[in-house]
Amino acid sequence: MEHLIKSEIVKLLIENSTGYISGEEMSRQVGCSRAAIWKHIEELRQAGYEIEARPRHGYRLKYRPDRLAPEEIHPHLQTERFGREMEYICFTPSTQIIAHKRAKDGAPEGTVVVAEEQAEGRGRMGRVWYSPPKTGIWMSLILRPPIPLAEASHLTILASVGVREAIQKETGLDVQIKWPNDLLINGKKVCGILTELRGEYDQIHYVITGIGMNVNVSESDFPVELRKIGTSLAIETGRTIHRASLLATILKELEQTYFIYLQEGFSAIREKWEQGAAMLGKIITARTAQGSVTGVAERINEQGALLIRTSTGIVPVYSAEIDLPEN
């Protein structure tokens, strides 16, 4: 409840940023006392907002810090479920760890854990995801899909489709999907998606979809060894991206894609995925635990496996590292 009041106050301040809004009017619109308004204004100031108070005029917003707090995201949110419950953390080892705890405690589907900085952000196969403070979107989304355990791989595919569409709508950039979980711009990784689940006996208890995205990371922010393979939205667009509105768009597109999947099945999602896939029709090498497979990437099947056409026939690959040809 507290963060919802704060969200409404920020929304009112933004809507009236060219003038003042009185504490009395805020109290009336938000539905709390003027003393509560004053308390939340002070908390916002402590969080970095510059809010001018003028006798007989009210409050005016002079500066908003770049934050992913609920009060910044909710004014932009256009979802039914995703992001309506949100936990915001300045620093954490990993949003995945916290999301697992919240899911076990019964957090509703659509709950989001978002952090300004991660010390131990994770990618596939336990790799570390570089997560510098206040430059990206480091988040985890709790899902409770009514699907069999065998179809859980669909969720990574649909997440990559939803996030791709959100980035393209917010930036106009051409984003390509690299199977199974990376988003690329001009051949460089801008976002990784990690799906973890808990279930038993063909029943999914919950799924955690982790998203790590380089938003306002500058080239100098990247370690030297990552500069040739990593990029950010700011690098590619040449401008700073408003992270809160981007995150709201990501949640909207993810929710829409998720609902389409639940209503229409995997085929509708697979078609969108193939439209954005970076490797289809190209000769690639898939490095699996059983060895390497080289051939033409054809498509993905109903289980989400990548089908590779080799000299001896079609080989389905369920888990691998993909080496793409040089552009």
C-alpha positions, -999 to +999 in steps of 0.1 A: +000+000+000+028+024+009+045+021-025+011+027-043+006+060-024+041+070-033+035+060-070+004+082-070+023+112-056+051+108-082+025+106-109+008+138-097+041+156-095+050+145-130+016+156-144+020+190-127+057+194-134+052+228-151+035+242-120+026+235-084+001+211-069-011+217-033-008+192-005-046+195-001-052+185-037-027+156-035-045+144-003-078+145-021-066+127-052-045+101-034-069+095-006-047+100+024-040+127+050-018+158+043+005+146+070+010+113+050+016+133+019+043+153+037+059+121+050+061+105+015+074+137+000+103+136+025+110+100+017+111+108-020+136+136-013+158+112+006+157+089-025+171+117-046+140+137-059+142+174-058+108+186-048+102+223-041+077+234-015+062+269-017+037+283+008+002+287-006+012+271-038+022+235-029+048+212-044+067+212-076+090+185-090+123+199-101+144+167-106+137+129-109+166+105-103+169+075-127+154+048-106+135+015-111+114+020-080+077+011-082+067+048-080+087+054-112+074+023-130+037+023-121+027+055-138+039+039-171+025+004-164-003-009-187-006-045-175-033-066-159-010-087-138+027-083-145+045-058-123+014-051-101+034-066-072+069-054-072+100-056-049+126-030-055+162-035-041+192-012-045+217-040-042+214-078-042+235-108-051+208-119-076+172-111-082+167-148-091+175-158-055+150-134-040+123-143-066+126-180-057+121-171-020+090-150-029+076-177-051+080-203-024+062-180+000+032-178-024+038-145-043+013-141-070+020-146-107+034-114-123+054-104-092+086-087-102+119-084-083+141-056-097+175-043-086+197-014-093+228-035-090+236-072-088+268-087-074+262-122-087+239-119-116+236-153-134+233-164-169+229-199-183+252-227-170+261-206-140+279-178-159+282-144-142+262-116-158+279-082-156+254-059-138+269-024-131+247-001-109+219+020-123+227+013-159+206-017-168+175-037-161+182-066-137+149-083-129+131-116-122+095-123-130+074-150-112+051-171-134+027-199-125+018-213-159-009-241-162+012-262-185+030-296-183+066-297-172+077-309-206+066-276-221+086-253-198+111-246-225+084-226-243+087-199-216+122-189-226+111-187-262+081-165-255+102-143-231+127-136-259+098-127-282+082-103-257+114-086-247+125-082-284+093-065-292+095-042-262+131-030-271+121-024-308+090-004-298+110+018-273+141+023-294+134+014-331+165-008-331+166-041-350+169-068-324+178-104-333+172-135-312+200-160-307+187-194-296+180-201-268+181-170-247+201-141-260+191-108-278+216-092-301+220-059-318+245-057-346+258-091-336+265-081-300+246-092-269+224-067-253+201-089-232+201-124-217+171-144-204+174-171-178+144-194-170+144-215-138+116-236-125+104-257-096+081-286-102+075-324-098+055-352-114+048-332-146+035-303-126+051-268-125+049-251-092+064-218-105+088-204-130+113-176-125+122-157-157+153-136-152+161-107-176+195-089-176+196-060-201+224-035-208+205-002-211+227+028-203+260+010-200+287+029-218+315+012-237+340+022-211+318+005-184+323-029-200+354-049-190+378-050-219+371-087-226+334-080-231+336-049-254+337-070-286+307-091-277+285-069-256+266-037-262+238-016-247+208+003-259+225+036-252+255+027-273+233+016-302+209+046-301+234+073-290+211+085-263+202+077-227+171+055-223+145+061-196+147+027-178+114+029-159+093+034-190+113+007-208+107-018-180+069-010-181+069-017-219+088-049-213+062-061-188+034-051-211+048-070-241+058-100-219+022-102-205+006-099-240+029-126-254+023-149-223-015-145-227-013-153-264+006-184-256-019-196-230-048-189-253-034-199-287-006-223-279+031-224-289+027-222-327+017-185-325+048-177-304+071-199-325+062-180-357+071-147-340+103-162-327+114-174-361+108-139-376+133-125-352+158-154-351+194-144-360+207-178-371+179-194-393+192-204-427+228-200-417+255-225-410+261-226-373+279-248-348+261-260-317+284-271-289+265-296-267+276-318-238+277-347-262+298-329-289+295-303-316+269-302-343+275-281-375+249-275-401+221-251-412+198-239-385+163-247-398+137-238-372+126-248-337+102-277-331+072-280-307+095-287-278+116-255-284+146-275-297+167-260-325+166-282-356+199-283-375+202-298-410+235-317-413+249-339-440+233-369-423+199-354-416+180-332-391+195-331-356+174-316-327+194-297-302+179-291-268+207-273-250+239-259-265+262-229-270+257-215-305+286-202-326+273-179-353+291-171-385+310-139-387+291-111-404 
